[in-house]
């Protein structure tokens, strides 16, 4: 067996085309990494201060023309205060200012709720005597209390006020369960000392990462209560389990102060190289599609068969050499990407930790180890497609057919599965038996968190690219391995049993 492997290694590695094709795949992977870094570096940064200045100028002009415009006065005060006190759109005081101004001026657009009309004599009137709209005593008291919290940046009192409003019914809730979820969310702010946020607006991403984790917990809990996702699809048992796992991961992140990895960081850029697995798949399909068929095309297969080695050993030596060249390519991509990402970022954050669910338990381990595990896991579908091409190479004995059909099945299945996922996501229902197809289980990345998928994780939509929400990572890995074994068995059987003319 060792002699056969050395023979196959000599035949494969001595061909310049092998190294040219491998070099192209590695180069394309690195070019993609460089482009990703450039795009992240050139991302548009929203200048909220400039926007505030523009709005101040606009509303000042409106008030000159109409001094009684309450809406213009409201937004002029909001933007002036934000600019003078350096309050970004994601700061909790931004939403608190909106609430304060609504109490003071009304909800805007002509809404005078919470306001009463005061006549020239200082007494309430019906407005026919030219009086002005002012907040009633209760509304004024609430507005002043809110303004005091904003002035002192007392977010704890603001959160406590939100809890009191929910408990008293001042802030309405759909039902008691959803009200309790909202109360628990505000309780997490206090428990873990996390300042709330008004949200991430207009490209402003200065919100505390722990805030987004708490928002994710709240969204997942509401989905579990309602029993459906954002598209109105009923939650399967596995989907419920995934949402609960996401909540456990978020709590663990907050408790251990383990922020998610950012896409533009060293580890975030390095993780983006896992997308090169598709390029590696192309390389493996080309080599596997020709490694047996080319022997028949050139007639060298007869020289192999007259040796004392059995056919199955010849077959497995070819399979082993395909695995070897694949691992060499993946290792080259990883090492070069590691060095390139380090050159971009100075290796900052190399010791960052990952938190995720493994075997039903929430685990915390180095993110670099997670990237290696992820690349090896995503290598399984690439090997499966290689086994498919090897099977077609042995059955058809024509390199062009084996390579073309494998590529057609690979890219065609991606388009078909995308259409099926879109159909399923928008309430079309699950197609019976779809989860047992090989092509439905090749997107293992759908199960794995990533820095680029942070927004999807926050919204609780991870796993949304699955054609059937009852599928799990273990199930998909098992299906891929079973199909790979079947492809290899058919390829070996065809190579060993068929006559050579």
C-alpha positions as CSV (number, residue, x, y, z in Angstrom):
1,X,0.0,0.0,0.0
2,X,2.8,2.4,0.8
3,X,4.5,1.7,-2.6
4,X,1.1,2.5,-4.3
5,X,0.7,5.7,-2.4
6,X,4.2,6.8,-3.3
7,X,3.6,6.0,-6.9
8,X,0.4,8.0,-6.9
9,X,2.1,10.9,-5.2
10,X,4.9,10.8,-7.8
11,X,2.4,10.9,-10.7
12,X,0.2,13.7,-9.1
13,X,3.0,15.9,-7.8
14,X,5.3,15.8,-10.8
15,X,2.7,17.4,-13.0
16,X,3.0,21.2,-13.2
17,X,-0.7,21.5,-13.6
18,X,-1.2,20.2,-10.1
19,X,0.8,22.9,-8.5
20,X,-0.5,25.6,-10.8
21,X,-4.2,24.7,-10.0
22,X,-3.4,24.5,-6.3
23,X,-1.6,27.8,-6.4
24,X,-4.5,29.4,-8.1
25,X,-6.9,28.2,-5.4
26,X,-4.7,29.4,-2.6
27,X,-4.2,32.8,-4.4
28,X,-7.9,33.3,-4.9
29,X,-8.5,32.5,-1.2
30,X,-6.0,35.2,-0.2
31,X,-7.3,37.7,-2.7
32,X,-10.8,37.2,-1.2
33,X,-9.3,37.9,2.2
34,X,-7.6,41.1,1.0
35,X,-10.7,42.3,-0.6
36,X,-12.7,41.6,2.6
37,X,-10.2,43.7,4.6
38,X,-10.4,46.5,2.1
39,X,-14.1,46.6,2.1
40,X,-14.3,46.6,5.9
41,X,-11.7,49.3,6.0
42,X,-13.6,51.5,3.6
43,X,-17.0,50.9,5.2
44,X,-19.1,54.1,5.5
45,X,-19.1,55.6,9.0
46,X,-22.2,57.7,9.8
47,X,-21.5,61.1,11.1
48,X,-24.4,61.7,13.5
49,X,-23.0,65.1,14.6
50,X,-23.2,66.4,11.0
51,X,-26.8,65.1,10.9
52,X,-27.7,66.9,14.1
53,X,-26.3,70.1,12.8
54,X,-28.3,69.8,9.6
55,X,-31.5,69.1,11.5
56,X,-30.9,72.0,13.9
57,X,-30.5,74.3,10.9
58,X,-33.7,73.0,9.3
59,X,-35.9,73.2,12.3
60,X,-34.6,76.6,13.2
61,X,-35.7,77.8,9.7
62,X,-39.1,76.1,10.2
63,X,-39.6,77.9,13.6
64,X,-38.8,81.3,12.0
65,X,-41.6,80.8,9.6
66,X,-44.0,79.3,12.2
67,X,-43.0,79.9,15.8
68,X,-46.1,77.8,17.0
69,X,-44.8,74.6,15.3
70,X,-44.6,72.2,18.3
71,X,-43.0,69.4,16.2
72,X,-40.2,71.6,15.0
73,X,-39.6,72.9,18.6
74,X,-39.5,69.3,19.8
75,X,-36.8,68.1,17.4
76,X,-34.8,71.3,17.6
77,X,-34.5,70.7,21.4
78,X,-33.7,67.1,21.0
79,X,-30.9,67.6,18.4
80,X,-29.5,70.6,20.2
81,X,-29.2,68.7,23.5
82,X,-27.7,65.7,21.8
83,X,-25.0,67.8,20.0
84,X,-24.2,69.8,23.1
85,X,-23.9,66.7,25.3
86,X,-22.2,64.4,22.7
87,X,-25.1,61.8,22.8
88,X,-24.8,59.3,19.9
89,X,-27.9,57.7,18.3
90,X,-27.3,54.4,20.2
91,X,-27.0,56.1,23.6
92,X,-30.0,55.4,25.9
93,X,-30.5,59.1,26.3
94,X,-31.4,59.4,22.6
95,X,-34.6,57.4,23.1
96,X,-35.1,59.0,26.5
97,X,-35.0,62.5,24.9
98,X,-37.6,61.4,22.4
99,X,-39.8,60.3,25.3
100,X,-39.2,63.5,27.2
101,X,-39.9,65.7,24.3
102,X,-43.1,63.8,23.5
103,X,-44.3,64.5,27.0
104,X,-43.4,68.1,26.8
105,X,-44.6,68.9,23.3
106,X,-47.0,66.0,22.6
107,X,-46.3,63.0,20.5
108,X,-45.7,65.0,17.4
109,X,-47.5,65.5,14.1
110,X,-50.3,67.4,15.8
111,X,-50.9,65.0,18.7
112,X,-51.5,66.9,21.9
113,X,-52.0,63.9,24.2
114,X,-50.9,64.7,27.7
115,X,-51.2,68.5,27.1
116,X,-53.9,70.9,28.2
117,X,-54.6,74.4,26.9
118,X,-53.8,77.3,29.3
119,X,-55.6,80.6,28.7
120,X,-54.2,84.1,29.2
121,X,-55.4,84.1,32.8
122,X,-53.3,81.0,33.6
123,X,-56.4,78.7,33.9
124,X,-57.3,75.7,31.7
125,X,-59.4,76.8,28.7
126,X,-60.8,75.3,25.5
127,X,-58.2,77.1,23.3
128,X,-60.7,79.7,21.8
129,X,-59.1,82.5,23.8
130,X,-55.7,82.2,22.2
131,X,-54.2,80.0,25.0
132,X,-51.1,77.8,24.7
133,X,-50.8,74.1,25.0
134,X,-48.9,73.0,28.1
135,X,-48.5,69.6,29.8
136,X,-50.8,68.8,32.7
137,X,-49.3,68.4,36.2
138,X,-48.8,64.6,36.0
139,X,-47.2,64.7,32.6
140,X,-45.0,67.7,33.6
141,X,-43.8,65.8,36.7
142,X,-42.9,62.7,34.6
143,X,-41.2,64.8,32.0
144,X,-39.1,66.7,34.6
145,X,-38.1,63.4,36.3
146,X,-37.0,62.0,32.9
147,X,-35.1,65.1,32.2
148,X,-33.3,64.8,35.5
149,X,-32.2,61.2,34.6
150,X,-30.9,62.4,31.3
151,X,-29.0,65.3,32.7
152,X,-27.3,63.1,35.3
153,X,-26.9,60.1,32.9
154,X,-28.6,58.0,35.5
155,X,-29.5,55.0,33.4
156,X,-30.3,52.8,36.4
157,X,-33.2,55.0,37.4
158,X,-34.3,55.1,33.8
159,X,-34.4,51.2,33.8
160,X,-36.2,51.1,37.1
161,X,-38.7,53.5,35.8
162,X,-39.3,51.2,32.8
163,X,-39.9,48.3,35.1
164,X,-42.3,50.3,37.2
165,X,-44.2,51.4,34.0
166,X,-44.6,47.8,32.9
167,X,-45.7,46.6,36.3
168,X,-48.3,49.4,36.7
169,X,-49.6,49.0,33.2
170,X,-48.5,52.5,32.0
171,X,-46.6,50.7,29.3
172,X,-49.0,48.2,27.7
173,X,-48.1,44.6,26.9
174,X,-49.8,42.1,24.7
175,X,-50.2,39.6,27.5
176,X,-48.8,38.8,31.0
177,X,-46.1,36.5,29.7
178,X,-44.7,39.1,27.3
179,X,-44.8,41.7,30.0
180,X,-42.7,39.4,32.2
181,X,-40.2,38.9,29.5
182,X,-39.8,42.7,29.1
183,X,-39.4,43.0,32.9
184,X,-36.8,40.3,32.9
185,X,-34.9,42.0,30.1
186,X,-34.7,45.3,32.1
187,X,-33.7,43.2,35.2
188,X,-30.7,41.8,33.2
189,X,-29.5,45.4,32.6
190,X,-29.4,46.0,36.4
191,X,-28.1,42.6,37.3
192,X,-25.1,42.7,34.9
193,X,-24.6,46.5,35.1
194,X,-25.3,46.9,31.4
195,X,-26.4,50.4,30.2
196,X,-29.4,50.1,27.9
197,X,-29.3,51.5,24.4
198,X,-31.7,53.2,22.0
199,X,-30.6,50.7,19.3
200,X,-28.1,50.8,16.5
201,X,-29.2,53.4,14.0
202,X,-27.7,54.8,10.7
203,X,-24.4,52.8,11.0
204,X,-23.8,53.9,14.6
205,X,-22.5,50.7,16.3
206,X,-21.3,52.2,19.6
207,X,-23.8,50.3,21.7
208,X,-22.4,48.0,24.4
209,X,-22.2,44.5,22.9
210,X,-23.9,43.2,26.1
211,X,-27.0,45.2,25.2
212,X,-27.3,43.3,21.9
213,X,-27.0,40.0,23.7
214,X,-29.8,41.0,26.1
215,X,-31.9,42.1,23.1
216,X,-31.3,38.7,21.5
217,X,-32.4,36.9,24.7
218,X,-35.6,39.0,24.8
219,X,-36.3,38.3,21.1
220,X,-35.8,34.6,21.5
221,X,-38.0,34.4,24.6
222,X,-40.8,36.3,22.8
223,X,-40.5,33.8,19.9
224,X,-40.7,30.9,22.3
225,X,-43.8,32.4,23.9
226,X,-45.5,33.1,20.6
227,X,-44.4,29.7,19.2
228,X,-43.4,31.2,15.8
229,X,-40.5,33.0,14.2
230,X,-40.4,36.4,12.5
231,X,-42.0,34.9,9.3
232,X,-44.9,33.4,11.2
233,X,-43.6,29.8,10.9
234,X,-44.3,27.5,13.8
235,X,-41.2,26.7,15.9
236,X,-40.2,23.1,15.7
237,X,-38.8,21.3,18.7
238,X,-35.2,21.6,17.4
239,X,-35.7,25.3,16.6
240,X,-37.0,25.8,20.2
241,X,-33.9,24.0,21.4
242,X,-31.6,26.2,19.3
243,X,-33.2,29.4,20.6
244,X,-32.8,28.2,24.2
245,X,-29.1,27.4,23.5
246,X,-28.6,30.9,22.0
247,X,-30.0,32.3,25.2
248,X,-27.6,30.2,27.3
249,X,-24.7,31.3,25.2
250,X,-25.7,35.0,25.5
251,X,-25.9,34.7,29.3
252,X,-22.5,33.0,29.5
253,X,-21.0,35.7,27.3
254,X,-22.3,38.4,29.6
255,X,-21.4,36.6,32.8
256,X,-17.8,35.9,31.6
257,X,-17.3,39.2,29.8
258,X,-16.7,37.4,26.4
259,X,-17.7,39.7,23.6
260,X,-18.4,38.3,20.1
261,X,-15.6,38.6,17.6
262,X,-15.8,41.5,15.2
263,X,-15.6,40.9,11.5
264,X,-12.7,43.4,11.0
265,X,-10.6,41.9,13.8
266,X,-7.7,39.4,13.4
267,X,-9.9,36.4,14.2
268,X,-12.8,37.8,12.3
269,X,-10.7,38.1,9.1
270,X,-9.2,34.7,9.6
271,X,-12.6,33.1,10.1
272,X,-13.7,34.6,6.7
273,X,-11.2,32.2,5.0
274,X,-13.5,29.3,5.8
275,X,-15.4,30.4,2.7
276,X,-12.4,29.2,0.7
277,X,-13.7,25.6,1.4
278,X,-15.8,26.0,-1.8
279,X,-12.7,26.7,-3.8
280,X,-11.0,23.7,-2.2
281,X,-14.1,21.7,-3.3
282,X,-13.5,22.8,-6.9
283,X,-9.9,21.7,-6.7
284,X,-10.8,18.3,-5.2
285,X,-13.5,17.7,-7.9
286,X,-11.0,18.4,-10.7
287,X,-8.4,16.0,-9.2
288,X,-10.9,13.3,-8.3
289,X,-12.8,13.5,-11.6
290,X,-9.6,12.7,-13.5
291,X,-7.5,10.4,-11.2
292,X,-9.2,7.2,-12.3
293,X,-10.7,8.2,-15.7
294,X,-7.3,9.5,-16.9
295,X,-5.8,6.1,-16.3
296,X,-8.4,4.6,-18.7
297,X,-8.0,7.5,-21.2
298,X,-4.3,7.1,-21.5
299,X,-4.3,3.3,-21.2
300,X,-2.0,3.3,-18.1
301,X,-4.6,1.4,-16.1
302,X,-3.3,-1.9,-17.7
303,X,0.1,-1.2,-16.3
304,X,-1.4,-0.9,-12.8
305,X,-3.5,-4.0,-13.1
306,X,-0.6,-6.3,-14.1
307,X,1.2,-5.4,-10.9
308,X,0.8,-7.9,-7.9
309,X,-1.4,-5.3,-6.1
310,X,-5.1,-6.0,-5.8
311,X,-7.5,-3.5,-7.4
312,X,-9.0,-2.3,-4.1
313,X,-5.5,-1.3,-2.9
314,X,-4.9,0.6,-6.1
315,X,-8.3,2.4,-5.6
316,X,-7.7,3.3,-1.9
317,X,-4.2,4.6,-2.7
318,X,-5.8,7.1,-5.1
319,X,-8.4,8.1,-2.5
320,X,-5.6,8.6,0.1
321,X,-3.6,10.8,-2.3
322,X,-6.7,12.9,-3.0
323,X,-7.1,13.4,0.8
324,X,-3.5,14.3,1.1
325,X,-3.5,17.1,-1.6
326,X,-6.7,18.5,-0.1
327,X,-5.2,18.7,3.4
328,X,-2.0,20.3,2.0
329,X,-4.1,23.0,0.2
330,X,-6.2,23.7,3.3
331,X,-3.1,23.9,5.5
332,X,-1.5,26.3,3.0
333,X,-4.6,28.5,2.9
334,X,-4.8,28.6,6.7
335,X,-1.1,29.3,7.4
336,X,-0.9,32.1,4.7
337,X,-4.2,33.6,5.8
338,X,-3.0,33.5,9.4
339,X,0.1,35.5,8.5
340,X,-1.8,37.9,6.2
341,X,-4.5,38.6,8.8
342,X,-1.7,39.2,11.4
343,X,-0.1,41.7,9.0
344,X,-3.4,43.6,8.7
345,X,-4.3,43.7,12.4
346,X,-1.0,43.1,14.3
347,X,-2.5,39.8,15.7
348,X,-4.6,41.9,18.1
349,X,-7.2,39.8,19.9
350,X,-5.6,36.4,19.1
351,X,-6.4,35.2,22.6
352,X,-10.2,36.0,22.3
353,X,-12.5,33.3,23.5
354,X,-15.5,31.7,21.9
355,X,-18.7,30.7,23.7
356,X,-21.0,28.1,22.0
357,X,-23.0,25.0,22.7
358,X,-21.1,21.7,22.4
359,X,-22.8,18.3,23.0
360,X,-25.6,20.0,24.9
361,X,-23.3,22.1,27.1
362,X,-22.3,25.7,26.9
363,X,-18.5,25.7,26.5
364,X,-15.9,28.5,26.4
365,X,-12.6,27.9,24.6
366,X,-10.1,29.8,22.4
367,X,-11.7,31.3,19.2
368,X,-8.6,30.3,17.2
369,X,-9.3,26.6,18.1
370,X,-12.9,27.2,17.0
371,X,-11.8,28.4,13.6
372,X,-9.7,25.3,13.1
373,X,-12.6,23.1,14.2
374,X,-14.9,25.0,11.8
375,X,-12.6,24.6,8.8
376,X,-12.2,20.9,9.4
377,X,-16.0,20.5,9.8
378,X,-16.7,22.4,6.6
379,X,-14.1,20.2,4.9
380,X,-16.5,17.2,5.2
381,X,-18.9,18.4,2.3
382,X,-15.8,19.1,0.2
383,X,-14.6,15.5,0.7
384,X,-18.2,14.3,-0.1
385,X,-18.2,16.1,-3.4
386,X,-14.7,14.7,-4.1
387,X,-16.1,11.2,-3.4
388,X,-18.9,12.0,-5.8
389,X,-16.5,13.0,-8.5
390,X,-14.4,9.9,-7.8
391,X,-17.4,7.7,-8.2
392,X,-18.3,9.3,-11.5
393,X,-14.7,9.0,-12.6
394,X,-14.8,5.3,-11.9
395,X,-18.2,4.7,-13.4
396,X,-18.0,6.8,-16.6
397,X,-14.3,6.5,-17.1
398,X,-14.3,9.9,-18.7
399,X,-12.7,12.9,-16.9
400,X,-14.7,15.6,-18.6
401,X,-18.0,13.9,-17.7
402,X,-17.1,13.3,-14.1
403,X,-15.9,16.9,-13.5
404,X,-18.7,18.6,-15.4
405,X,-21.5,16.5,-13.8
406,X,-20.0,17.0,-10.3
407,X,-19.7,20.8,-10.8
408,X,-23.2,20.9,-12.2
409,X,-24.7,19.1,-9.3
410,X,-22.7,21.2,-6.8
411,X,-23.8,24.6,-8.1
412,X,-27.2,23.5,-9.4
413,X,-28.1,22.1,-6.0
414,X,-27.1,25.3,-4.3
415,X,-29.6,27.2,-6.5
416,X,-32.4,24.7,-6.0
417,X,-31.8,24.5,-2.2
418,X,-31.8,28.4,-2.0
419,X,-35.3,28.4,-3.7
420,X,-36.5,25.6,-1.3
421,X,-35.3,27.5,1.7
422,X,-37.0,30.7,0.5
423,X,-40.2,28.7,-0.1
424,X,-40.0,27.2,3.4
425,X,-39.1,30.5,5.2
426,X,-42.1,32.3,3.8
427,X,-44.6,29.8,5.1
428,X,-44.6,27.4,2.2
429,X,-44.2,24.4,4.5
430,X,-41.5,21.7,4.7
431,X,-41.1,19.4,1.7
432,X,-41.4,15.8,3.1
433,X,-38.1,13.9,3.0
434,X,-36.0,16.9,1.9
435,X,-33.7,16.6,4.9
436,X,-32.5,13.2,3.8
437,X,-31.1,14.5,0.5
438,X,-27.3,14.9,0.3
439,X,-27.5,18.4,-1.1
440,X,-29.8,19.6,1.8
441,X,-27.1,18.8,4.3
442,X,-23.9,20.2,2.7
443,X,-24.3,23.8,4.2
444,X,-22.9,23.0,7.6
445,X,-22.1,26.7,8.1
446,X,-25.8,27.2,8.8
447,X,-25.3,25.6,12.2
448,X,-22.2,27.5,13.2
449,X,-22.0,31.0,14.6
450,X,-19.6,33.4,12.9
451,X,-18.4,37.0,13.3
452,X,-20.0,37.9,10.0
453,X,-23.3,36.5,11.2
454,X,-23.6,38.6,14.3
455,X,-26.7,40.5,13.2
456,X,-28.4,37.2,12.4
457,X,-27.5,35.8,15.8
458,X,-28.9,38.9,17.5
459,X,-32.2,38.6,15.7
460,X,-32.4,34.9,16.5
461,X,-32.4,33.8,12.9
462,X,-29.4,31.5,12.9
463,X,-30.1,28.3,11.1
464,X,-32.5,30.1,8.8
465,X,-30.8,28.7,5.7
466,X,-32.0,25.1,6.6
467,X,-34.7,23.6,4.4
468,X,-36.1,21.8,7.5
469,X,-35.8,23.2,11.0
470,X,-35.9,19.7,12.5
471,X,-32.4,19.2,11.1
472,X,-29.4,19.3,13.5
473,X,-25.6,19.6,13.0
474,X,-25.2,15.9,14.1
475,X,-27.9,14.8,11.7
476,X,-26.3,16.7,8.7
477,X,-22.8,15.4,9.5
478,X,-24.2,11.8,9.7
479,X,-26.0,12.2,6.3
480,X,-22.9,13.6,4.6
481,X,-20.7,10.8,6.0
482,X,-23.3,8.2,4.9
483,X,-23.4,9.6,1.3
484,X,-19.6,9.8,1.2
485,X,-19.3,6.2,2.2
486,X,-21.9,5.2,-0.5
487,X,-20.1,7.2,-3.2
488,X,-16.7,5.6,-2.2
489,X,-18.3,2.1,-2.1
490,X,-19.8,2.5,-5.6
491,X,-16.5,3.9,-6.9
492,X,-14.5,1.0,-5.4
493,X,-17.0,-1.6,-6.6
494,X,-17.0,-0.2,-10.2
495,X,-13.2,0.0,-10.3
496,X,-12.7,-3.5,-8.9
497,X,-15.4,-5.4,-10.8
498,X,-15.6,-3.9,-14.3
499,X,-13.5,-5.4,-17.0
500,X,-10.8,-3.4,-18.7
501,X,-10.7,-3.6,-22.5
